[in-house]
Amino acid sequence: MENLLFDFDNVSVKMVALRKIPKMETSGLPLKGYEEKEEFTVNLWVAKELVESGLARFVGEEIELSDLNNIHYNERIQPLDRLVLLPERFYPRIYLSIFNIRRGIKGDLVRIEMYNKFLGMFRDVLEGRVRKIIRLASLGASTDQIKNLTPEEKTLYNELSSLISGWRSSMTRLMEE
């Protein structure tokens, strides 16, 4: 989990400066400085600090509630051996979206409700995909069946598939003795 969060926090994201950002260096990472309304790319952990400081905002990086609603619907209508193709960098973008929604709540009941709905739909998508990945890994799925896995899901699939295959081989050897 820690490695995954580290990876997500170090993904590059697009930003736009809300006001002039001076040239600076943070943790050995130089920022060249940006003019107001200038678009630029930085690691997410830097972007979070710029957003919290009111210096910049994200550009097209978040998964909107309506997009997640469509993903949620499409994922649920798929058969057990099919996975919907998720948007590029889906999990890092969800991570960013959750961060941004949580940041803006501040007692706003409408945003709290939206946040809870977003988390619920994401949890449904996640659990449904995990169930499908487990099933596919246990069956030794074809390349066509796993083509829509995200990089994070491919890692899970490969680990599960290897574990299940090894266990299955051990059990099969028992029958041969």
C-alpha positions as CSV (number, residue, x, y, z in Angstrom):
1,M,0.0,0.0,0.0
2,E,2.8,2.4,0.9
3,N,4.5,1.9,-2.4
4,L,1.2,2.5,-4.3
5,L,0.6,5.8,-2.4
6,F,4.2,6.8,-3.1
7,D,3.7,6.0,-6.8
8,F,0.4,8.0,-6.9
9,D,2.0,10.9,-5.1
10,N,4.8,11.0,-7.7
11,V,2.7,10.8,-10.8
12,S,2.8,13.9,-13.0
13,V,-0.3,16.1,-13.1
14,K,-1.3,19.1,-15.1
15,M,-1.8,22.4,-13.2
16,V,-2.6,26.0,-14.0
17,A,-1.2,28.9,-12.0
18,L,-3.8,31.0,-10.3
19,R,-1.3,33.7,-9.7
20,K,2.4,34.2,-10.3
21,I,4.5,31.4,-8.7
22,P,8.1,32.4,-8.0
23,K,11.0,30.1,-8.8
24,M,11.7,27.8,-5.9
25,E,13.1,24.5,-4.9
26,T,11.3,22.0,-2.7
27,S,12.9,18.8,-1.4
28,G,15.5,19.1,-4.1
29,L,12.9,19.5,-6.9
30,P,13.2,22.8,-8.7
31,L,10.2,24.7,-9.9
32,K,11.1,27.2,-12.6
33,G,8.4,29.7,-11.6
34,Y,5.1,30.2,-13.5
35,E,3.1,33.2,-14.6
36,E,-0.6,33.5,-13.8
37,K,-2.8,31.2,-16.0
38,E,0.3,29.3,-17.2
39,E,-0.1,25.6,-17.5
40,F,2.6,23.3,-16.2
41,T,3.2,19.8,-14.9
42,V,4.5,18.7,-11.5
43,N,4.4,15.6,-9.3
44,L,1.2,15.2,-7.4
45,W,2.7,15.8,-3.9
46,V,4.0,19.2,-5.1
47,A,0.7,19.9,-6.8
48,K,-1.2,19.3,-3.6
49,E,0.9,21.8,-1.8
50,L,0.4,24.4,-4.6
51,V,-3.4,23.8,-4.4
52,E,-3.4,24.0,-0.6
53,S,-1.5,27.3,-0.8
54,G,-4.0,28.7,-3.3
55,L,-1.3,29.1,-6.0
56,A,-2.6,26.7,-8.6
57,R,-5.4,24.3,-9.5
58,F,-5.6,21.0,-11.3
59,V,-6.5,20.9,-15.0
60,G,-8.4,17.9,-16.3
61,E,-6.9,15.4,-13.8
62,E,-9.9,14.5,-11.7
63,I,-12.6,11.9,-12.3
64,E,-15.9,13.7,-12.1
65,L,-18.9,12.2,-10.2
66,S,-20.8,11.9,-13.5
67,D,-17.8,10.0,-15.1
68,L,-17.6,7.7,-12.1
69,N,-21.3,7.1,-12.3
70,N,-20.9,6.0,-16.0
71,I,-18.0,3.7,-15.1
72,H,-20.0,2.3,-12.2
73,Y,-23.0,1.5,-14.4
74,N,-20.9,0.0,-17.2
75,E,-18.8,-2.1,-14.8
76,R,-21.9,-3.6,-13.2
77,I,-23.6,-4.7,-16.4
78,Q,-20.5,-6.6,-17.6
79,P,-20.4,-10.4,-17.3
80,L,-18.1,-11.9,-14.7
81,D,-15.3,-12.5,-17.2
82,R,-15.3,-8.9,-18.7
83,L,-13.8,-5.7,-17.4
84,V,-14.7,-2.3,-18.7
85,L,-11.8,-0.2,-20.1
86,L,-11.1,2.4,-17.4
87,P,-9.8,5.9,-18.2
88,E,-6.1,6.3,-18.4
89,R,-4.4,6.5,-14.9
90,F,-7.8,5.8,-13.3
91,Y,-6.6,4.9,-9.8
92,P,-4.2,7.9,-9.4
93,R,-6.9,10.2,-10.8
94,I,-9.4,8.7,-8.3
95,Y,-6.9,9.3,-5.5
96,L,-6.6,12.9,-6.6
97,S,-10.4,13.3,-6.9
98,I,-10.9,12.0,-3.4
99,F,-8.2,14.4,-2.1
100,N,-9.8,17.3,-3.9
101,I,-13.4,16.6,-2.8
102,R,-12.3,15.9,0.8
103,R,-10.4,19.2,0.8
104,G,-13.4,21.2,-0.2
105,I,-16.0,19.7,2.2
106,K,-15.5,22.0,5.3
107,G,-19.0,21.3,6.7
108,D,-20.8,21.7,3.4
109,L,-23.6,19.1,3.5
110,V,-24.0,19.0,-0.3
111,R,-20.3,18.3,-0.7
112,I,-20.4,15.7,2.1
113,E,-23.2,13.9,0.3
114,M,-21.3,14.1,-3.0
115,Y,-18.2,12.8,-1.3
116,N,-20.0,9.8,0.3
117,K,-21.7,9.0,-3.1
118,F,-18.3,9.2,-4.8
119,L,-16.7,6.9,-2.3
120,G,-19.6,4.4,-2.5
121,M,-19.5,4.2,-6.2
122,F,-15.7,3.9,-6.2
123,R,-15.9,1.1,-3.6
124,D,-18.5,-0.7,-5.8
125,V,-16.2,-0.4,-8.9
126,L,-13.2,-1.5,-6.9
127,E,-14.8,-4.5,-5.2
128,G,-16.4,-5.6,-8.5
129,R,-13.1,-5.4,-10.3
130,V,-11.3,-7.3,-7.5
131,R,-13.9,-10.1,-7.7
132,K,-13.4,-10.3,-11.5
133,I,-9.6,-10.2,-11.2
134,I,-9.6,-13.0,-8.7
135,R,-11.9,-15.1,-10.9
136,L,-9.8,-14.4,-14.0
137,A,-6.5,-15.2,-12.1
138,S,-7.9,-18.5,-10.8
139,L,-9.0,-19.5,-14.3
140,G,-5.8,-18.5,-16.1
141,A,-7.6,-16.0,-18.3
142,S,-6.8,-15.3,-21.9
143,T,-4.9,-12.2,-23.0
144,D,-8.2,-10.8,-24.5
145,Q,-9.9,-11.1,-21.1
146,I,-7.3,-9.1,-19.2
147,K,-6.5,-6.5,-21.8
148,N,-8.6,-3.9,-19.9
149,L,-6.7,-4.2,-16.7
150,T,-5.0,-1.0,-15.4
151,P,-1.3,-1.3,-14.5
152,E,-2.2,-1.6,-10.8
153,E,-4.7,-4.4,-11.6
154,K,-2.2,-6.2,-13.8
155,T,0.2,-6.4,-10.9
156,L,-2.6,-7.8,-8.7
157,Y,-3.6,-10.3,-11.5
158,N,0.0,-11.5,-12.0
159,E,0.6,-12.0,-8.3
160,L,-2.7,-13.8,-7.8
161,S,-2.2,-15.9,-11.0
162,S,1.3,-16.9,-9.9
163,L,0.2,-17.8,-6.4
164,I,-2.9,-19.8,-7.6
165,S,-0.9,-21.6,-10.3
166,G,1.8,-22.6,-7.8
167,W,-0.7,-23.8,-5.3
168,R,-2.6,-25.7,-8.0
169,S,0.7,-27.4,-9.1
170,S,1.5,-28.4,-5.5
171,M,-1.9,-29.9,-5.1
172,T,-1.7,-31.8,-8.4
173,R,1.7,-33.2,-7.3
174,L,0.0,-34.6,-4.2
175,M,-2.2,-36.7,-6.4
176,E,0.8,-38.1,-8.2
177,E,2.5,-39.4,-5.1
